[in-house]
């Protein structure tokens, strides 16, 4: 039986956050509503709970913050995403949501670490000259499959932040193992995203949301294996 007095404030906070991100045009209306619905289900999921939802908020905060990183330059080169749509929310959030619904902490940490690493790598790395992951030739910023040292470093740091946060939130009790799951899953998942971008997205076989979804699935699988 759930203690409604305990979870009610978190549900209310979730709704407020959903309204705020929509009002600030960070996420569109459908994306905000879907985020709220996923969050409520995670709160009441038997194997998850409020702390699992907070870890998703850590990803959300990092993603929104680094989207704003050098946003004027990103606008100038026409790669600034601005408002995220429901497609972004689903492609990055549905795998962590499913992992949380089933209480699978390895897959949950791995998928969120991947989404975080990919977002931070993209938003930071786009401000430098990337190289195509399949050929290592220089390509324009924003090219699908482009990677850079600074972007890769940012992605690893982002995954590490998820690992540390997951431990502090009590999602997994071993700090070393939690960090290992997050960093390895996040880094590999991020590279999978780049490879798919270079090989399939550039040829229009997949779009960005398909690539993000497949990458988070890979991150989740690696997280499950590492446990």
N, C-alpha and C positions, 0 to 999 in steps of 0.2 A: 504494500500500500504506500503510495507516495504522500509525503507531507506537503500538502498544497500551500501551507503557510510559508514553507521554505522555498519552494520553486516559483511561487507566484511573482515575487519581485524580479526574478531572473527572466521570466516570460515577459513581464512588463518592460524590463530593460531591453530585451531583444526587440520588442515592437518599437520602442523609442529609437533604438539604433537603426532599425530598418527605415523608419521615417526620416531620420537624420541623413542617412546616406542617399536617400532618394531626393530629399530637399536640396542637398548639396550637389546633386547631379553626378554623384560618384557611381551610382547604380540606377538603372531605369526602374520603372514601377513594377513590372513583372518580375524582374530580378530581385527586387527588395522583398516582394511578397513571397517569392519562392524561398529566399534566404530565411525569412521568418518561419515559414512552415517547416523547413528542414531543421532549424534550430529548436523549435518546440518538440519535434519528434526525438531529437537527440537528447534533450533534457529528460524526457520520459522513457527513453530506451533503457531496458533493464541492465545492459552491460556498459552503458555509457553514463551520461549525467552532465551536470553543469560544468565540471572541469573540462570535459571533452569539448563542450561548446566554446569555452574560453580559449582553448587552443586554436579553434577556427577563427576566433576574433583576433588572435595574435597574427595569423596569416592575413586577415582582412586589413588590419591596421598597417602591417608592413607593405602590403600590396598597394594600398591607397597612398601611403606616404611616398613610396618610391616611384609611383606613377607621376607624382608631382615633381620628382627630382629633375631639375633642369628642363622643366616643362616648356619653357619659352623656346629653347633650342629644338626640342622635339616638335613643337608646332611649326617652326621654320622649315624643318626637313620633312614635315608632313607624316610623322609617325606617332604623334601624341594621340592616345586612345580616348582620353576624356571619360565619358560616361560608359561604364560597363553594362552590357545587356544581359538578359536572362540566359543567353547562350554562353556567355562567359561564366556566369554563376553555376550553370549546370555542368559545363565541361570541366571546371576546376573543383566543384563542390560535391558532385553526385557520388564519386568514389569514396571520399572521406565519410559522407553521409551513410552510405551502405555499410562501410566498415564499422562505423559507430553504432548503427542500428543492430549489428550482430555482435557488438562488443569485442571486435578484433583489434586490439591495440597496436599490433605490429603493422597491419595494413593501414590502420588509421594514421599512425605517425608517418609511415612511409609515403602515403599519398599526399598528406599535407606538406611534408618536407619537399616533395617533388614540385607541388604547385608553388610553394614559396620560393624555392631555388630557381625555378623557371622564370617567375615574375621578376625577382630581383636581378637575375642575370640579364634579362631582356631590358629592364628599365635602366640599369646602370651601364651595361655593356653597349647600349645603343649610342652612348655619347662618345664612343671611341671608334676607331676603324676596325671592323671585324674581319675575320677570315672565314670562308666557307668550310664547314667542318669536314666535308668529304674531299676537298682538294687543297685546303689551306691557302687558297688564293684570296687576296683582298677583295672585299665586296662592299658596296655602299651600306651605311647604317640602316637597319631595318630589314635587311635581306633575310628571307626565311633560311634557317640553317646557319646563319652567321654566328660566330663565337668570338670572344676576346678574353684576354687574361683578366682584365678588371671585371668583366661580366661573370666569368667563371668563379672568380674569387668571391664576388658578391653573392652568387648562388650558393656556394659552399657555406658562407657565413649565415645566409638565410636559413639553410637547412639546419645548421648548428643551433641557431636561435630556437627553432622548433623543437629540437632535441632537448635542449636545456629547459625550455618551457614545459615540455611534456613531463619531464622528471619533477620539476617544481610543483606542477599541478597534480602529481600523484598518479598519472596515467600508467607509468611503469616505474617500479621501485629502484631499478639499478641505473645509476647515472651514466656509467660508461656504456652499458648496453643500449640505453636509450639514445645516447649521442651517436653511437655506431649505427643504429638503425636509421636515424634521421639523416646523417651525413652521407652514408653510402647510398641509401634509397634515393635521397634528394639529388645527389650528384649524378647517379646513373640515370635516373628518370629525366633529369634536365638534358643530358646528352642524347637520350632517346628522342626527346622532343626536337633537338637540333638536327639529328640525323633524319628524322621523318620530315622535318621542314625542308631540308636540303634535297632529299630524294623524291618525296611525294607531294609536299605542299607547293613547292615551286612549279611543279608540273600540273597543278590544279587537280590532282587526284584526291587530295584531302584539303580541308580548310583548317584554319587555326584552331577551331573548337574541337575538331576530330583529333588533331595532333595533341592538344592538351589532355583530352580524355584518355587517349591511349597511353600517354606518358604517366598520368596519375595511376592508371591501372598497373603499369610496370612498377612504379614506385611502391604501390600497395603489395604487389606480389613479392618484391624483394624484401620489404619489411616483414612480411609473413615468414619468408624463408629464414631471415636472420634471427627471428625469435627462436 
